[in-house]
C-alpha cells in the first residue's frame, strides 16, 4: 500500500468495525458454514484492489472460492470466541495454482499468499496492541516456518505472526484438512494466556507480486479438541 501498510490499515479497520456477538456454547462453534450456502456475518475488507469471493458448488459441496489478481482483500467474521471453551480451529482448503517460486515472503515485496486463514485479538482503542496469527499456504517458505509479518512496523513488530502450514511441497487441486489449537499457538507466539479472539478471517492476496491465484475454503469451526 502507498500510505498505510497492510498491517496498520488492517488494525484501523478492525478497531472501527469490531462487534461482539453471543459466544458459542457446546463442543462445536461454526464460524464459516459455507457448505450450507451461507456467508452470514462475513464482511469484505479491502486493502488494495478486490479479491473476488463467492460460494460455488464444487463436486457437490458448497465452498468459498477466492480469485485474486493483483489484489488484497479479505473476508472477516467478527465474533468473540472463548478459547477456554473451544480452543481448536478446524478448516480445509486447496489452491488451484501457486504464486511465483521466487517470492521472499519475509519482505514486503513477497507478502502474498494463495490462501490464508487467521485469527485476531483486538487491541481495542490501543490498536497497536492488536495481535494476529496467520496460517498461510506459502510459496517459498517451508511448512513449519514462523516469522513476523513483513508489514509489521517498529511499534508492533511480531504482533502479526505468520505460520506456514502448507508450501510448494503440497499438491495443488487437493483438499487439505487443518486443525490448530489457537489457545496454545497464541501462548507460544506471544507468551500470554489469551482467552478470547475477536475475529476470524480468510484472504487470498497477490497485490505485492501482482500475481494471480484461485483458492477454495471449506467450513471453518471451533471445537474442544
Rosetta silent file (secondary structure, phi, psi, omega in degrees, C-alpha in Angstrom):
SEQUENCE: XXXXXXXXXXXXXXXXXXXXXXXXXXXXXXXXXXXXXXXXXXXXXXXXXXXXXXXXXXXXXXXXXXXXXXXXXXXXXXXXXXXXXXXXXXXXXXXXXXXXXXXXXXXXXXXXXXXXXXXXXXXXXXXXXXXXXXXXXXXXXXXXXXXXXXXXXXXXXXXXXXXXXXXXXXXXXXXXXXXXXXXXXXXXXXXXXXXXXXXXXXXXXXXXXXXXXXXXXXXXXXXXX
SCORE:     score description
SCORE:     0.000 S_00000001
   1 L     0.000  159.074 -171.953    0.000    0.000    0.000 S_00000001
   2 L   -92.256  -33.325 -177.110    1.161    3.586   -0.619 S_00000001
   3 L  -107.191  -53.537  177.486    0.151    5.455    2.559 S_00000001
   4 L  -105.801  149.607  171.623   -0.602    2.854    5.213 S_00000001
   5 L   -72.727  161.683  175.297    0.941   -0.568    5.481 S_00000001
   6 H   -54.101  -41.131 -173.959   -1.372   -3.541    5.138 S_00000001
   7 H   -67.162  -49.482 -178.696   -0.951   -4.133    8.846 S_00000001
   8 H   -63.747  -42.539  179.084   -1.771   -0.632   10.099 S_00000001
   9 H   -62.333  -39.776  178.176   -4.749   -0.314    7.752 S_00000001
  10 H   -61.721  -44.382  178.723   -5.973   -3.700    8.924 S_00000001
  11 H   -59.552  -45.475 -178.173   -5.744   -2.607   12.570 S_00000001
  12 H   -64.016  -42.740  178.092   -7.722    0.556   11.894 S_00000001
  13 H   -60.997  -42.923 -177.794  -10.454   -1.277   10.010 S_00000001
  14 H   -65.649  -45.009 -178.884  -10.790   -3.796   12.778 S_00000001
  15 H   -62.579  -37.950 -177.283  -10.953   -1.171   15.525 S_00000001
  16 H   -73.345  -24.981 -170.940  -13.592    0.837   13.683 S_00000001
  17 H  -120.387   -2.858 -172.417  -15.895   -2.079   12.948 S_00000001
  18 L   -63.112  135.576  175.803  -15.415   -4.739   15.619 S_00000001
  19 L  -130.908  159.465  179.694  -18.604   -6.067   17.183 S_00000001
  20 L  -119.245  121.481  175.705  -19.242   -8.758   19.780 S_00000001
  21 L  -105.455  172.781 -179.050  -21.919  -11.362   19.239 S_00000001
  22 L   -59.424  137.760  179.211  -23.018  -14.078   21.594 S_00000001
  23 L   -74.683  150.162  179.280  -20.358  -16.667   22.249 S_00000001
  24 L   -73.339  155.587  175.850  -20.994  -20.209   21.135 S_00000001
  25 L  -124.008  165.400 -179.728  -21.808  -22.969   23.563 S_00000001
  26 L    88.581 -166.858 -172.299  -21.310  -26.689   23.372 S_00000001
  27 L   -94.567   -6.583 -178.339  -18.439  -28.591   21.799 S_00000001
  28 E  -141.733  129.359  179.745  -18.582  -27.090   18.302 S_00000001
  29 E  -122.187  109.467 -178.376  -18.833  -23.482   17.196 S_00000001
  30 E   -79.676  126.815  179.818  -19.435  -22.962   13.470 S_00000001
  31 E  -107.441  -45.212  178.207  -17.768  -19.823   12.096 S_00000001
  32 E  -122.757   95.786 -178.249  -17.880  -20.383    8.342 S_00000001
  33 L   -92.532   60.723 -175.837  -20.838  -22.526    7.312 S_00000001
  34 H   -66.630  -33.322 -177.780  -20.023  -22.364    3.612 S_00000001
  35 H   -65.370  -21.796  177.929  -21.383  -25.851    2.893 S_00000001
  36 H   -89.132    3.289  179.156  -24.854  -24.650    3.921 S_00000001
  37 L    79.018   25.816 -175.211  -24.642  -21.844    1.370 S_00000001
  38 L  -118.090  136.775  169.342  -24.268  -19.114    3.977 S_00000001
  39 L  -118.315   26.009  179.400  -21.942  -16.120    4.238 S_00000001
  40 L   -56.732  135.221  176.576  -23.783  -14.712    7.249 S_00000001
  41 L    74.113    4.344  176.092  -21.595  -12.474    9.435 S_00000001
  42 E   -98.349  129.635 -176.368  -18.754  -12.390    6.890 S_00000001
  43 E  -126.336  135.126  179.248  -17.776   -8.914    5.740 S_00000001
  44 E   -78.729  139.999  173.229  -15.339   -7.918    2.991 S_00000001
  45 E  -132.200  124.759 -177.070  -12.478   -5.548    3.801 S_00000001
  46 E   -98.546  132.713  174.068  -10.316   -4.194    1.004 S_00000001
  47 E  -102.912  -46.631  176.145   -6.633   -3.360    1.465 S_00000001
  48 E  -156.645  114.121 -175.232   -5.657   -2.934   -2.191 S_00000001
  49 L    70.103 -175.412 -174.874   -7.960   -3.969   -5.021 S_00000001
  50 L  -132.335  117.006  170.231  -10.648   -6.567   -4.544 S_00000001
  51 L   -76.958  134.412 -178.352  -10.291  -10.332   -4.337 S_00000001
  52 E   -85.895  118.420  177.250  -13.462  -11.975   -5.623 S_00000001
  53 E  -114.068  132.221  176.506  -15.094  -14.252   -3.038 S_00000001
  54 E  -155.689  151.576  175.274  -18.176  -16.315   -3.841 S_00000001
  55 E   -81.439  132.062 -179.957  -19.861  -19.519   -2.804 S_00000001
  56 E  -135.916  157.492  174.642  -19.689  -22.183   -5.509 S_00000001
  57 E   -88.776  119.899  179.615  -20.647  -25.821   -5.896 S_00000001
  58 E  -126.131  110.129 -179.375  -17.509  -27.936   -6.135 S_00000001
  59 L    56.047   38.093  174.675  -18.045  -31.679   -6.563 S_00000001
  60 L    87.931    3.688  179.781  -21.477  -31.428   -4.931 S_00000001
  61 E  -128.315  134.993  175.394  -20.442  -29.327   -1.915 S_00000001
  62 E   -72.496  130.021  177.009  -20.706  -25.579   -1.423 S_00000001
  63 E  -137.990  167.625  178.104  -17.324  -23.984   -0.709 S_00000001
  64 E   -93.537  122.212  179.145  -15.888  -20.476   -0.710 S_00000001
  65 E  -102.042  135.075  177.770  -13.961  -19.632   -3.878 S_00000001
  66 E  -122.085  128.930  176.555  -11.356  -16.844   -3.902 S_00000001
  67 E  -125.190  117.433 -177.639   -9.905  -15.326   -7.067 S_00000001
  68 E  -121.234  128.552  175.260   -7.163  -12.738   -6.665 S_00000001
  69 E  -129.860   98.119 -178.569   -5.448  -10.816   -9.472 S_00000001
  70 L    59.564   31.972 -174.116   -3.047   -8.216   -8.111 S_00000001
  71 L  -129.233  162.944  175.532   -5.424   -7.614   -5.220 S_00000001
  72 E  -145.012   98.867  172.192   -5.575   -7.842   -1.446 S_00000001
  73 E  -145.619  153.752 -176.614   -8.924   -8.050    0.276 S_00000001
  74 E  -130.221  171.719  171.638  -10.294  -10.464    2.844 S_00000001
  75 E  -112.433  128.235 -177.103  -13.485  -11.732    4.410 S_00000001
  76 E  -116.477  138.780  171.149  -13.797  -11.163    8.155 S_00000001
  77 E  -116.392  103.647 -175.242  -16.121  -12.752   10.684 S_00000001
  78 E   -89.607  105.672 -175.768  -16.007  -10.506   13.723 S_00000001
  79 E  -154.585  133.646  177.184  -17.049  -12.568   16.701 S_00000001
  80 E   -77.816  127.738 -178.041  -15.660  -13.039   20.201 S_00000001
  81 E  -122.769  128.136  179.983  -14.706  -16.662   20.755 S_00000001
  82 E   -85.866  107.648 -177.496  -13.831  -18.112   24.159 S_00000001
  83 L   -73.563  -15.171  174.683  -10.789  -20.305   23.634 S_00000001
  84 L   -72.652  -20.601  177.233  -11.172  -21.831   27.076 S_00000001
  85 L   -95.244  -47.547 -177.842  -14.352  -23.443   25.734 S_00000001
  86 L  -133.790   85.425 -173.824  -13.408  -24.156   22.117 S_00000001
  87 L   -82.460  -14.079 -170.433   -9.642  -23.735   21.602 S_00000001
  88 E  -104.156  124.671  176.333   -9.215  -25.678   18.348 S_00000001
  89 E   -97.020  133.257 -178.061   -9.868  -24.157   14.918 S_00000001
  90 E  -122.623  139.241  174.253  -10.703  -26.586   12.096 S_00000001
  91 E  -163.908  172.159  172.368  -10.911  -25.944    8.357 S_00000001
  92 E  -137.711  154.326 -175.893   -9.999  -27.317    4.935 S_00000001
  93 E  -157.426  159.957  167.994   -8.604  -25.603    1.864 S_00000001
  94 E  -155.263  160.166 -179.857   -6.979  -26.115   -1.505 S_00000001
  95 E  -122.421  149.366  178.519   -5.426  -23.991   -4.229 S_00000001
  96 L   -86.328  -30.790 -178.257   -5.619  -24.324   -7.997 S_00000001
  97 L  -149.321  162.621 -179.114   -2.253  -22.738   -8.722 S_00000001
  98 L   -98.521  160.023  169.787    0.844  -21.446   -6.985 S_00000001
  99 L   -83.970 -179.090 -176.559    2.327  -17.987   -6.833 S_00000001
 100 L   -55.197  143.934  179.454    5.857  -17.240   -8.048 S_00000001
 101 L   -87.515   10.542  177.400    8.600  -19.525   -6.769 S_00000001
 102 L  -120.704   19.048  176.777   10.973  -16.606   -6.192 S_00000001
 103 L   -71.423  140.743  168.767    8.944  -14.642   -3.633 S_00000001
 104 L  -102.791   98.625 -172.660   10.671  -13.612   -0.429 S_00000001
 105 L   -72.794   -6.558  175.197    7.757  -13.886    1.958 S_00000001
 106 L   -91.105   -3.238  176.863    9.714  -12.222    4.738 S_00000001
 107 L  -111.480  156.804 -179.595    9.878   -8.991    2.666 S_00000001
 108 H   -59.662  -36.215 -177.617    7.025   -6.629    1.750 S_00000001
 109 H   -66.827  -16.299 -179.370    7.511   -7.355   -1.951 S_00000001
 110 H  -118.487   15.878 -176.405    6.724  -11.013   -1.334 S_00000001
 111 L   -82.033   61.508  178.025    3.974  -10.732    1.290 S_00000001
 112 L  -129.964  146.354 -177.941    1.403  -12.599   -0.836 S_00000001
 113 E  -143.384  136.216  177.846   -0.279  -15.956   -0.194 S_00000001
 114 E   -59.065  -35.792  178.979   -2.521  -18.161   -2.274 S_00000001
 115 E  -153.892  143.286  172.767   -4.556  -18.807    0.856 S_00000001
 116 E  -150.573  144.456  174.590   -4.506  -17.766    4.466 S_00000001
 117 E  -125.829  128.799 -178.421   -6.791  -18.231    7.459 S_00000001
 118 E  -142.129  162.040 -179.881   -6.161  -16.106   10.502 S_00000001
 119 E  -119.091  149.725 -173.614   -7.393  -15.149   13.933 S_00000001
 120 E  -128.908  135.178  171.403   -7.330  -11.697   15.506 S_00000001
 121 E  -110.726  109.763 -174.439   -7.093  -10.492   19.097 S_00000001
 122 L   -70.386  139.999  173.501   -8.280   -6.884   19.106 S_00000001
 123 L   -91.600    1.705 -179.148   -6.321   -4.237   20.978 S_00000001
 124 L    63.972 -134.799 -179.925   -9.398   -2.019   21.135 S_00000001
 125 L   -62.781  -30.959  175.989   -8.523    1.670   21.316 S_00000001
 126 L   -86.482   68.706 -170.453   -4.860    0.655   21.618 S_00000001
 127 H   -59.872  -25.355  179.436   -4.951   -0.753   18.101 S_00000001
 128 H   -67.827  -11.749  177.383   -1.164   -1.185   18.076 S_00000001
 129 H   -93.009    1.765  176.334   -1.670   -3.953   20.658 S_00000001
 130 L   -60.757  140.079  178.774   -3.771   -5.983   18.228 S_00000001
 131 E  -122.913  150.395  178.115   -2.376   -9.474   17.688 S_00000001
 132 E  -150.298  142.480  171.245   -2.960  -11.910   14.844 S_00000001
 133 E  -111.168  121.507  178.553   -1.888  -15.407   13.859 S_00000001
 134 E  -105.194  117.330  174.346   -1.821  -16.008   10.102 S_00000001
 135 E   -97.459  115.129 -168.262   -1.878  -19.631    8.939 S_00000001
 136 E  -119.928  154.331  168.697   -0.680  -19.446    5.350 S_00000001
 137 E   -95.803   98.737 -172.873   -0.227  -21.550    2.236 S_00000001
 138 L   -81.232  158.679  177.292    3.296  -20.406    1.459 S_00000001
 139 L   -97.963  -42.326 -175.444    5.041  -20.319   -1.899 S_00000001
 140 L  -121.419  -21.057  178.047    8.704  -20.381   -0.886 S_00000001
 141 L   -80.296  140.527 -179.717    8.752  -20.779    2.898 S_00000001
 142 L   -74.374  153.556  175.584    8.758  -24.392    4.137 S_00000001
 143 L   -58.246  134.247 -179.193    5.881  -25.813    6.161 S_00000001
 144 L   100.483  -14.428  179.990    6.503  -25.152    9.838 S_00000001
 145 L   -73.592  141.829 -179.230    8.366  -21.860    9.362 S_00000001
 146 E  -129.684  135.346 -179.302    7.236  -18.973   11.587 S_00000001
 147 E  -156.555  157.343  176.183    8.098  -15.284   11.094 S_00000001
 148 E   -73.141  145.394  179.151    6.754  -11.766   11.848 S_00000001
 149 L   -57.855  140.983 -176.145    4.688  -10.191    9.098 S_00000001
 150 L   -64.279  -22.775 -178.198    6.758   -8.089    6.725 S_00000001
 151 L   -92.369    2.169  179.224    4.474   -5.080    7.198 S_00000001
 152 L   -66.168  122.476 -179.646    4.811   -5.020   10.978 S_00000001
 153 L   -85.804  173.220 -168.177    6.090   -1.570   11.913 S_00000001
 154 H   -55.338  -38.862 -175.990    8.530   -0.904   14.749 S_00000001
 155 H   -76.787   -7.475 -176.628    5.917   -0.462   17.484 S_00000001
 156 H  -136.568   24.506 -176.971    4.183   -3.753   16.701 S_00000001
 157 L   -56.566  126.136  178.947    6.965   -5.994   15.431 S_00000001
 158 L    86.975   -4.301 -179.783    5.914   -9.612   15.791 S_00000001
 159 L   -74.696  -19.111  176.367    2.304   -8.792   16.672 S_00000001
 160 E  -119.566  100.676 -171.725    1.174  -10.301   13.382 S_00000001
 161 E  -100.710  135.733 -179.950    2.810  -13.696   13.124 S_00000001
 162 E  -101.131  133.890  178.554    2.914  -15.848   10.002 S_00000001
 163 E  -129.280  114.859 -179.796    2.841  -19.643   10.287 S_00000001
 164 E   -80.383  113.518  175.752    3.338  -21.711    7.134 S_00000001
 165 E   -94.094  -35.457  179.247    1.083  -24.756    7.237 S_00000001
 166 E  -126.222  158.402 -175.958    1.348  -25.618    3.534 S_00000001
 167 L  -146.857 -169.350  178.886    4.064  -24.951    0.998 S_00000001
 168 L   -66.891  -12.776  177.434    5.141  -25.694   -2.560 S_00000001
 169 L   -76.294  -15.493 -179.330    5.649  -29.296   -1.437 S_00000001
 170 L   -92.170  145.887 -173.544    1.867  -29.699   -1.156 S_00000001
 171 L   -73.154  145.164  169.970   -0.190  -30.570   -4.202 S_00000001
 172 L   -80.528  159.101  178.191   -2.456  -28.124   -5.996 S_00000001
 173 L    68.359   16.999 -177.628   -6.055  -29.178   -6.636 S_00000001
 174 L  -126.828  132.598  178.059   -6.059  -31.256   -3.446 S_00000001
 175 L   -77.339  136.472  173.774   -8.042  -30.620   -0.280 S_00000001
 176 E  -124.033  136.986  179.799   -6.079  -30.487    2.968 S_00000001
 177 E  -102.129  133.377 -177.748   -7.698  -30.525    6.410 S_00000001
 178 E  -118.811  150.926  176.331   -6.188  -28.414    9.197 S_00000001
 179 E  -146.976  117.955 -179.127   -6.593  -28.422   12.968 S_00000001
 180 E  -129.635  134.498  174.283   -4.814  -25.878   15.176 S_00000001
 181 E   -82.813   99.271 -174.080   -5.012  -25.285   18.909 S_00000001
 182 H   -66.703  -38.414  178.437   -5.318  -21.491   18.849 S_00000001
 183 H   -58.275  -46.266 -179.684   -5.042  -21.137   22.625 S_00000001
 184 H   -69.234  -39.562 -179.765   -1.718  -22.994   22.596 S_00000001
 185 H   -65.432  -40.895  177.678   -0.425  -21.181   19.498 S_00000001
 186 H   -63.225  -41.147  178.485   -1.160  -17.751   20.997 S_00000001
 187 H   -62.657  -43.424 -178.427    0.621  -18.756   24.187 S_00000001
 188 H   -67.403  -41.430 -174.824    3.634  -19.995   22.252 S_00000001
 189 H   -82.332  -33.432 -173.847    3.915  -16.974   19.965 S_00000001
 190 H  -116.816   -4.320  176.752    3.052  -14.131   22.357 S_00000001
 191 L    69.507   22.293 -177.990    3.815  -15.613   25.777 S_00000001
 192 L  -129.616  149.433  171.924    0.330  -14.864   27.081 S_00000001
 193 L   -88.530   93.306 -175.757   -2.704  -16.897   28.098 S_00000001
 194 L   -96.733  114.464 -173.940   -5.183  -15.198   25.770 S_00000001
 195 L   -80.386  -33.063 -173.033   -8.724  -16.395   26.430 S_00000001
 196 E  -121.335  142.609  163.107  -10.587  -14.585   23.658 S_00000001
 197 E  -112.106  158.990 -172.358  -10.135  -13.887   19.973 S_00000001
 198 E  -115.122   -9.040  179.182  -12.273  -11.276   18.264 S_00000001
 199 E  -163.884  153.114  170.639  -12.316  -12.231   14.590 S_00000001
 200 E  -122.894  141.698 -178.178  -11.541  -14.943   12.068 S_00000001
 201 E  -140.393  155.866  170.312  -10.581  -14.042    8.506 S_00000001
 202 E  -125.241  147.296  178.115   -9.683  -15.617    5.183 S_00000001
 203 E  -157.987  134.368  168.293   -7.652  -13.922    2.490 S_00000001
 204 E  -115.799  118.625 -173.214   -6.051  -14.743   -0.841 S_00000001
 205 E  -134.342  143.132 -175.561   -3.800  -11.844   -1.820 S_00000001
 206 L  -141.218   20.434 -172.102   -1.485  -11.086   -4.729 S_00000001
 207 L   -70.981  -36.791 -176.203   -1.055   -7.304   -4.625 S_00000001
 208 L   -73.527  -35.973 -179.399    2.667   -7.128   -3.842 S_00000001
 209 L   -95.854   -6.726 -176.748    3.757   -9.604   -6.513 S_00000001
 210 L    56.471   40.295 -179.349    0.966   -8.661   -8.939 S_00000001
 211 L   -93.415 -169.016  179.991    0.195  -12.363   -9.304 S_00000001
 212 E  -144.235  134.250 -177.303   -2.961  -14.346   -9.885 S_00000001
 213 E  -152.363  151.344  173.486   -4.344  -17.210   -7.835 S_00000001
 214 E  -126.128  130.899 -178.875   -7.513  -19.218   -7.228 S_00000001
 215 E  -137.534  161.811  178.761   -8.172  -20.905   -3.895 S_00000001
 216 E  -131.599  142.507  178.635  -11.038  -22.652   -2.119 S_00000001
 217 E  -124.389  133.105  174.204  -12.006  -22.709    1.551 S_00000001
 218 L   -93.187 -172.474 -177.397  -14.251  -25.241    3.261 S_00000001
 219 L   -55.808  146.118  177.638  -16.197  -24.849    6.514 S_00000001
 220 E  -121.511  128.361  179.176  -14.421  -23.257    9.469 S_00000001
 221 E  -150.712  160.586  176.614  -15.353  -24.160   13.028 S_00000001
 222 E  -107.954  146.785 -177.583  -14.011  -24.295   16.563 S_00000001
 223 E  -142.876  171.638 -179.399  -14.090  -27.386   18.760 S_00000001
 224 L   -74.711  -30.129  179.385  -12.951  -28.614   22.157 S_00000001
 225 L  -155.460    0.000    0.000  -10.260  -30.860   20.670 S_00000001
